[in-house]
């Protein structure tokens, strides 16, 4: 049983900062990448940032220069430091772990339950 637990969401004023954390536990064979996605009502879940097991990061254009992702594969932790927050960053943020199925070598995706981030103007 794989479990991802997010923390760190909350209410913040525009221009403020928040740090999200995600801890992964359970039987994960091999982590390829960890990341953060977000979703608002009526919209599809969108990528915010990912980081591969080799440390390569990728960001959505809308958060470049404001958000920083970091991770620790050994501890199975991933973090998202969010600065200069804007009201449009308001969403439920989901932690994601992409790993490899040890039998089929197919891609497996695991998701957390989500944490609400609300940025007031």
N, C-alpha and C positions, 0 to 999 in steps of 0.2 A: 504494500500500500504506500503510494507516494503522496506526500502532503507538502503543500507550499503555504506558508503563513506570512502574510504581509503585515507591516505595521508602519506607523509614521504619518498616516494621512490626517487631515483635519481642516480647519478653517484658518485662512490667512488673508491678510490684506494684499492688494496689488502691490508688487514691488518686493514682497517678502520672500522668505525661503522656507522650504520644507525638505526633509530627508526621509525617503522611503527605504524600508528594509524588507528583505524577503529571505526566509530561511526554508531550505528544502530538506526533507527527510524521507527515509524509506528506501526502497530498492531501486535505485537509479543506476543503470549499468555504466553508462558513459555519457557525460555531459558534453554536448557540442557547443551549446551557447545558452546564455541566460539573458533575460530581457524584461522590459516593461512595455505594456500596451495600455491604451486607455479607451474608454467608451462613454459616450453621452447618449441620453435617451433618443431613440429614433435613428441613431447613426451606427455604422459598423465599427467594430473594434479596430483601432489603428495602432500602428507601431509608434512607440516613443523612442526607445533606444534598446540596442542589444549589444552584448559583448561576447565574443567567442572564447573558447577555452584557451586560445593562444593570446588573448588580450586585445584583439582587434574590436573596436567599437564602431557602432553605426547609429546615426541619429536622424530623426525626422527633421526636415528643414525648419519646421516651426519651433523647434526647441534648441537648435544648434546655438552654441555660445551661451546658453542659459542653464542647460541641464548637463550633468555629468554622471555617467554610469560607471560603476566599479563592481568588481566581483572577486570572490575567493572560491575557486572550485573545490579546494580541499575542505573548507568549512561549509561549502554549499550555500553561500550567502551571495546576494546581489543587492546593490544599493543604487538609489537614484537621488542625487543631490539636485534639488530644483531651486533655482535662484531667479530673481527678477520675474516673479510669477505674474501672470496676466489673468484676467477673468476668463479668457478663452481656454485657459488650462484646466478649468473646472471639469472634472470627470471622475469616473471610477477607474482607478489604476489597478491593472492586473499584472502580477508576476508570471513569467513564463520560463519554463526550462525545456529545452530541446535536447533529446538524447537519442541514443541508438538502441533499437531492439536487439538484444543479444542473440536471438534465434534467427530472425529474418533480416536483421541489419536495416530494417526500415526505420523511418523517423518517428519518434514518439514526442508528443507535446503534452506537457503538464501545466495546469493553470492553478493559480491561487483563487481565493474567494473574492478578492478585490478590496480596495480601500478607497474611501471617498476623499477627494481633494476638492475643496471649495475655495475659490479666490474671489474675494469681494472687491468691488471697485471703490 
